[in-house]
Amino acid sequence: MKKSTQIKKVTQLTLFTQFTQFTQFTLFTWLKIIVQIFQLDKLSKLSKPGKLGFLFFIISSLIFTTALYAKVTGPCVNCHTMHNSQNGQAMNRGDTPWGGSGTLNTPNETLLNATCLGCHSSTDGETIKTLPGGQKVPIVFNTTGYPANPLSGGNFYWVSTGVASSENDTKGHNVFLGNGDDNLSSAPGDVGGGTCGGVNACHKNLYASTSPPSFGFPGARQGCTKCHMVGTDFPKGYHHINDTDPLKNSTSDGWFRFLSGHQSGSGHGVTGLIDVNWQHDASSTVHNEYLGYSGTKTSAGGFSALGNTMTAYCTGCHGNFHIEQSTSNAWIRHPSDAVIPNSGEFASAYNATGGTGTYDPRVPVARPTLNGWTTPDATVRLGTDLVMCLSCHRAHGSPYSKIMRWDYKGWPASGEFNGCTVCHTGKN
Amino acid sequence: MRFNNLIKLNRLFPVIGIIILSLIIFPEMIESGAYIDSAHGNLNYGVNRIATSNFGYSRGNCAHCHEQHASINGSEPNPVSGSPSSYLLFANNFVNQSNNFCFYCHKGSGSIQTSFSHINYNYSYWFGGDTTLTTPNNIYDAFNPSPVDCCQSSAHNLQDILNFVKTKWPETFKNESNPCNACHNPHLAQRGYPVVRPTDRNNIWGDEPNERMSYYASSHGGQYHAPYRKGGGYEPDGSSTTDGSNVPDYVTFCSDCHNATNTIYSSSIPQPHMHYSDNPCTCSGRNLFKIDWSNQNRIYNMPGDMHGSIARCCDIDGKIGGQWRTCGVYKENSFRSHPHPPDYYTDECETQSVGNLYQRDPSCAANLTDLDNDCNASNGQVPDGIPDNIQCGYCNCTSKATGHTVQVPAWWGALKEPYKTANYTNFILNCTDCHEPHGSQNAYLLRVTTNGKYSPPTWNVDNRTVDSPQEFCTSCHYHSDTTVSIYVPEFNLNLTPNGAHCGNQWLCLNCHHHYSVDYIDRCYACTYCPDSGWVHGRTF
């Protein structure tokens, strides 16, 4: 391929990407061509147009970076079915995971061809599915076993029907309809759910369906939609939010993972930076970023008290757990959204020296501010960064009791990694 | 390094590289395991609360003591206090002497620990070897001895401890702190090395060679000698080791609090009285006597403790010179002007084989070699007319009654074995040689069994029958031993116990206590004796 042809093709792909949002596929092709160019021509040998082309690549790459965070892209048919019929066959897969079989004759609202579970579950061990057109789908429920590479929220496998038990119920948020928690009658640490009281309120449990209209929603809420997309009357439209900002910190961004406030928290949501692969290949440089707020330690939290933090969101159901200090400032519960000290045993947290350590995605931290952030930071700054709910817990599910990120319950007999000691370095 | 050696080492580089790389890839491999090495974190006998064990938490797991959210499975596991507690503990850290977080497990009946593989008997049991002392058998009972009478039993007062440490080290200890933590770090404490210094809470104390009693003694001009362990051998483990290299230096440890400067208030301390029959011991609060174990100053009337770093050469002239005589110098002239022991060269050590108590060793006396004038070869050897054997104290007197050699000076022989034979010029004792750390069925935390000798726990400050008044002290000292006649050089008398020691039966501790110079001028390490016209005594 000639150089001019290559540059032309890159230009076309870039423009195509911008208009179609087929980012993943085109990015791969784009990078492939760039590699070819550099293999054929040394940069120094490029003509003036060639050098301009190279500059164009650089600018294009910046454009691509933002494009990766864009809305759902690809053929509409990936998610929607106009008539729940194709060649006389029903298209609504309902909760059927990728790799599974079975359709429903009843169509879904908003013409969706599957439920949340239908899109975000799979029968195999993969946790990212790529649809025609390159759209990637995060898998949060692998039906045949806990995946080797769970995404940042973990996986609902252990609390799924057929696997759930009183012990396994401690390993995830019980989102499956009718499959309540064997141990809990309501969310532990529940402060009553504010005005959204009632046995099946979102703040009480996730498995049961609310009866519309109730609890401020005109439609029923169950499972996923009791946490996600609660900022609107109906849980829809979020996948089409046309944001380009890598930092999700507003309603127009859809907030972090569509975690928005509701009623008294209206207008609020969770601020964060989302890894493009949802931490499938997490490392110190590849991970989400979370916002934290080291404010009150004696309140039940909420957005009004804690700002747009992940911890604030968790306290919507587990508010009592945020009452962390006694009147004499002694810790009475493990702190969440508290600055990790740069002193004592904590001075060597995250293998830190001089107050700076290495980010460990096994034990994530929150940042006091994410303003202006576009990429994750590989460092942990003691005395600045904060421990938070997700430092220890997964949001969806994990192989471990209490949705812990590591086998806390089995330690030390298990001999496995104990995330506590990442901060509590004197307790290993 | 030789080239061949370099080549050999070079072969190791790949192995070393793999090890280093492995540690980088698997950093958890290099976790030191300080907690897991502790008694509480031990996989075989660590913490294991019944309630959390039933939930499946591993033995040694944090959850047995700490409830991260004051809730497990939606409710508070036993013990249920109804509200979260400081430091995420499952109960209040400290309330009073009988209501302490640690006692939830460390108690007898009602313990919430699944089981104990090692019963918390007292020091006299485990290290003193007296396996008959099965009471107390838990920490709670040790801190709450029976009867509740400071004149008959004793315990470290936990509230007093907390009051002191949170005032002394406010950055470390708070109102919510547990006074047990003044001495223990529950995340580090090991069975063999249970303590940390309150001034250095992140390091186990006693596990390093320079944290042993042998090191303390040698660095303070003395020697340590382990007491007998009941059942055989020496404390703490029944071995033949006597130099303290196998026992933590509890002196340094205890001295963080109990030293020459800290004022420590005790809310209940015995107040014994001389005329105890009419005026029995009472309990009241006062500041504890200070302790100056490290002071080697031998000047009369200055602070210091004879069981500590002050050498035991007791040829003191408290009224005149004020300076202690140098140990090992037994020149006649220095003896003649003062009361003296029956060493070889004195009148009490006779040349005759009949009469009196002591006889010179004629074979030793026959050696009239005179090379040195100061018994120190490094100073040069200059004859001075006094045979070296005599001048340097190489010849001893022999007891005519027993045939045993009389140690020099003779009253040192008032010590019992193993100290008598060891005959160090400066014994430095460990605190635990005499005291229980938690509590005792004796007053003043004094051990029930020490130096292999059992002192009936009925002993108390008022129980001063013929055989019991100094029951404890006689574990190591002959004073008041009814079977021994002791020569008391101060008065040039041979006294039986009831007549010895000024002819009285006072409680030893009335005069011989820590730092007595600060309280009763006559009762320094060596004492004045009222019946002798307040002439100073010289033994301790």
Boltz contact constraints between the chains, C-beta under 6 A:
constraints:
  - contact:
      token1: [A, 183]
      token2: [B, 73]
      max_distance: 6.0
  - contact:
      token1: [A, 184]
      token2: [B, 74]
      max_distance: 6.0
  - contact:
      token1: [A, 188]
      token2: [B, 71]
      max_distance: 6.0
  - contact:
      token1: [A, 188]
      token2: [B, 74]
      max_distance: 6.0
  - contact:
      token1: [A, 321]
      token2: [B, 69]
      max_distance: 6.0
  - contact:
      token1: [A, 326]
      token2: [B, 86]
      max_distance: 6.0
  - contact:
      token1: [A, 330]
      token2: [B, 86]
      max_distance: 6.0
  - contact:
      token1: [A, 330]
      token2: [B, 176]
      max_distance: 6.0
  - contact:
      token1: [A, 332]
      token2: [B, 84]
      max_distance: 6.0
  - contact:
      token1: [A, 332]
      token2: [B, 86]
      max_distance: 6.0
  - contact:
      token1: [A, 333]
      token2: [B, 69]
      max_distance: 6.0
  - contact:
      token1: [A, 333]
      token2: [B, 70]
      max_distance: 6.0
  - contact:
      token1: [A, 333]
      token2: [B, 84]
      max_distance: 6.0
  - contact:
      token1: [A, 334]
      token2: [B, 68]
      max_distance: 6.0
  - contact:
      token1: [A, 409]
      token2: [B, 57]
      max_distance: 6.0
  - contact:
      token1: [A, 410]
      token2: [B, 58]
      max_distance: 6.0
  - contact:
      token1: [A, 411]
      token2: [B, 58]
      max_distance: 6.0
  - contact:
      token1: [A, 412]
      token2: [B, 36]
      max_distance: 6.0
  - contact:
      token1: [A, 412]
      token2: [B, 60]
      max_distance: 6.0
  - contact:
      token1: [A, 413]
      token2: [B, 43]
      max_distance: 6.0
  - contact:
      token1: [A, 413]
      token2: [B, 58]
      max_distance: 6.0
  - contact:
      token1: [A, 417]
      token2: [B, 28]
      max_distance: 6.0
  - contact:
      token1: [A, 427]
      token2: [B, 35]
      max_distance: 6.0
  - contact:
      token1: [A, 427]
      token2: [B, 187]
      max_distance: 6.0
  - contact:
      token1: [A, 428]
      token2: [B, 31]
      max_distance: 6.0
  - contact:
      token1: [A, 428]
      token2: [B, 33]
      max_distance: 6.0
  - contact:
      token1: [A, 428]
      token2: [B, 35]
      max_distance: 6.0
